[in-house]
Amino acid sequence: MIFVKLCGIRRMEDAQVAIEAGANALGFNFWKGTPRYISPPEAARIIATVPPSIWRVGVFVDEDPQRVFQIAAETGISALQFHGSESAKYLDQLGPYEKIKVFKVGTGFEPEQLRPYRSASAFLLDSFAAGLPGGTGKTFDWSQAIRAKEYGRIILAGGLRPQNVEEAIQQVRPWGVDVSSGVETEPGKKNPKLIQDFIEVVRRVEKFFEEEKPLTI
C-alpha cells in the first residue's frame, strides 16, 4: 500500500473526509510561522476522533525537544515530522515515536545527506524555497527522489495534486505521498472533492502495481 499523508489539518471536517477517503496519516502543524498552524488544544480535539491505525503526525521546525514531548503528550500525536535543521542526534533522543525527517530538494541536495538519520522511519522530500521550511506547493526533480530511495522509505511531497500524483508515483514509486496545498481551497482549508480525488488516484495506481506481473521468457 502507498502511504498517503494529508498535511496541514486544521478542521475536524477535513480530518473526517481524509479518514473516510482512506488516508494513512494526518499532519498537524505546530510551527507558528505557517497559516496552517494549529494550537495543541485544537489538535487534541481532532486527534481524539482519529482511529489509532492512522498516524497522527506533529510537524515541527527546530523545536526544543522538551516542547516536542510536551505537545505530543498533550495532543496524542503518534509520529513526529521535522522540517528544520535537526541533526540525526536530535532525532535519536526523541524516543520510540515514528519519525519523519524532511529534506528540501534544491541545487545543493545530495541523497547521501539522508544516511546518518538511522532512527528516521521515513524521509519526506519537498521542494526547496529560500526562507520556507516546506509547503511550497511546487514540484522538484523527481529523479532525486529515485536516488534517495537507497537510504530508506521516501515520502514524496511538493506540488502534488490529483492531476499529477499518478505520474509522480509511476516515476518514483515512493513508499508514500504527502499533500497539503494540492487539496486546498485556501491555506488550512481542504476541499473534500480534491481529497477524495487525490486518494482515489493513488489507490488506482496502487492497484495497477499490485496487478503487474513480471515478464516471463
N, C-alpha and C positions, 0 to 999 in steps of 0.2 A: 504493500500500500504506500502511496505517495503521501507524505506527511503534509497536511495543509494547515497553515497558521494564519489567522486573521489578527492583525495587529492594530493598535490604536482604538481599542474598545472603550467607549465612554458611556454607552447607554444599554440598559437592560434588554431592550427590544432587539438591538443589534446582536448581542450575545446569543439570544434565543434563536434568531434566524440562522446564525452561523452554526450553532449546535444542531439544529434540525436539518440543515443542509449537509452536514457531515464533516464539519471542521474537526481537526485533531488537537488544535491548540488555539487559545485566545491570548492576545498580548495586551497588557495594561501598562501604560507609560507613566512612570513615576519621576520622569525628568521634567522640571518645571519650564524648560525652555522650548516647549512644543505646544501647539494648540490642541494636541491630543492628550495632554496631561490629564490624569485623573487622580484625585486625592485618595489616600489609603482607605478612609471610611467608605467612600463611594465605590471603590473597587471591591471592598469586602462584601458589600451588599449584593453586588452582581455575582461575585465568585461563590457565594453561598448557594447559588442556584445551579452551578455548573457541575455536571457529573464528574466523579473522581477520575474516570478514564481519560478525560480531556486535560491536557496540560494547561495550567493557569500560569502564564508567564509574566513575571515582573520585569519591566525594561528599565535599565539604569545606565547612567553615564558618569563614570568616575565617582561613584558614591562611596562614602565611608562604609566599610564592611559591617560595622555595628548597626548602622542605619538600615542596611540591606536586611540584616537579620530581624530588626525591629519591624520593618514593613512586611516581611514575609510572615512573621508571627501574627501581625495584626490583620492581614488580609486573607491568608490561606493560600497564597501562591505556592505552586509546586515546582516551578522552574525559574531560573534567573537568566536574563539576557543582558549582555554588556556591550555598549556602543562606544565606550571611550577608549582610553589608552591603557586599560587594565592589563597587568602583566600575567604571565602564567602562574606565578606565585600567588597573586591576588586571587585567582580562581581557585587555586588549590586549598586556600584557607576557608573557603565557603561551604565546606562540608558536603553532605550527601545529596544536595539538590541537583536536578538536571540543570546543566549549564550550557548556554549558547553564547559563543564569542563571535562578535560581529567584526568583519573586516570590510573596509571601504576599498573598492577596486577602482584604481585610477592609474596614472602613469607609473608611479613607483611601486605598485603592488607586485609582490612575488609570492606564489603559493607556499614557498618554504617558510614564510612567516607563521604559518599555522602549526608547524611541527612542535614547538615547545608546549603547546596547550593540551597536555595529555589528559587533563581532567574535564575537558570540554565534551559534552555529549554530542554537540554538532557545531558546525561553523556556518554562520549566516553571511552571505556575500551580498553587499549592497553597493550602489554607485557612489563614487566619491564626489563630494561637492564641498568646496572650501567653506569652513565655518559651520558645517552641518554634520551632526553625528549619524545621520541616517534620514530616511523618509524623503528622499529626493524626488521620487516619482519618475526617475529616469533609468533606462536600461544601461548596461555596460557590455563589454566584450565577453560574451558567454564562453568563449574558448578558455578564458582564465578560470572559470568555474570547473570546466572539464579537467584542467590540470590540477586544480586544488583537491579533487576527489581522492587523490593519492593519500591525503593526510587525514581523512575522516569523512563523516557524514556532512554533506553540503545542503544547506537550505538556500535556495535561490530567491533573491529579492531584487527590488529596484525596478520600478516601472511596469511590473506585471499587472495584467488586466485580463478580462475574459477573451479579448481579441488576440492576445499574443502568448498566453500561457501554454497553449498546445505546442507551438513552435519551440518555446523555451524548454519544455520537458523533452520533446523529441531530440533536440540538440544536445542537451546536457545530461538528461536522465539523472536528475538530482535525487537525493534522499527526500527532500521536501521543498515546498514553495511557500513564500510569505507574501501577503498582500495587505496593503493599507489604503493608500490614496486611489488605487485602481478600482476600488469598490465603494468609493465615497461620492456623495453629492457636495460635501464641503468637509474640511478637516474635522475629524471626530464624529462625523455623521455618516453612517453607512447607508447604502442603497440596497434594500432587500433583494431586488431582482438581480443586481450585479453580483451580490454574494452568491446567490443560487446559481447564476450562470457560470461564475468562476469555478466553483466546486464541481459543478456538473461537467465542465470541460475536463478538469483534472481527472475525474473518475472515469470519463470516457476514454481518455488516453491511457490511463492506468489499465483499464480492461483490455485495450488493444495490446499492450505489452504482455499482459498475462496470457493472452491467446497466441502470441507469437511462438512459432516453433522453429527450432534450428533446422537449417537446410541439411538434408542428408544426401550423400553421394552414392 
